[in-house]
Amino acid sequence: MNAPSVAATPSSGPIRVRAAGCVVWRPARSGPEVAVIHRPRYDDWSFPKGKLDPGESWLAAAVREVFEETGYPVVLGRRLPTQVYDVSFGGPARMKRVKYWAAQAAVDAEFVPNSEVDRLEWVPVARARDLLTRQTDQDLLEAFAAAPVDTVPVILLRHAEALARKRWDGAEPERPLTPRGHQDAEALVPALRAYGIGTLVTSPFARCVQTMQPTARSFGVDLGMERALADDTEPEAARAWLRQVLKAGRPIIACTHRPVLPDLLGESPLGQAVRAGRRALAPGEAWVLHTRDGAVVAIDRLKT
């Protein structure tokens, strides 16, 4: 259960442009087909991507840009390598960073040519290799094809910033979020929406419930209480809960506590790293487990 490495093109200089995009796919009899777009401005074939709006998360930008350029709503899957390249064009040093995800087309939409994209082709991976103009996009396609993409997301979220214990006189299960924690909980909504998950559960402790409430309201779903995610749960209860979730093969978002995360992840390499403090999540961050047939095939770190 190692988190996948995210490669970047060798580069130097400050990052001035942030963008996000996807390798969009749909199932077909012979394997996944990917969407390759033609941009008349550059006369090239590439994958949909675009710049982040002010205050927008990478994940939300990826979903929005794909929809704007192709007309397809998508559900994000595993992270793909990040591209970093020079866009100085002879001027001051100016680098562009583009984060990518594999993303499944959520519906069979109809592409309408627009000012940015005049053609869209659904093609097998082998054909896409021939169509893509740039080597960097061909490398991205190889990363896409190197591991399963028809995965089920299980998101393990650490609650947002809570009031310090020494500043709280009430019962520990009722200790609330700070004002910043409430802001971060709101900021999580568009990032979590990108995964298309409709089942939300949480530790019954107030700080976890408050972290998940904005997402539950926005999604229009009930928020389930799960005792196995509580701060005082037994480690084996937490592990048993996650085993059951993986076996069921259904997407879910689960909010829990920092001490519970190592118990959930068990003796996996990631679990050991979290236990040793090398990969701990900050408040409001999450591990996204991409699963298939009950096994974890990739892990991403979610930050807003």
Secondary structure, DSSP 8 states (H G I E B T S, - for coil): ------------S-EEEEEEEEEEEE--TTS-EEEEEEETTTTEEE--EEE--TT--HHHHHHHHHHHHHS--EEEEEEEEEEEEE--TTSS--EEEEEEEEEEESS-------SS-SEEEEEEHHHHHHH--SHHHHHHHHHHHTS--S-EEEEEEE---B--GGG--S-GGG--B-HHHHHHHHHHHHHHHTTT---EEE-SSHHHHHHHHHHHHHHT--EEE-GGGSTT--HHHHHHHHHHHHHHT--EEEEE-TTHHHHHHTTSHHHHHHHTTSS---TT-EEEEEEETTEEEEEEEE--
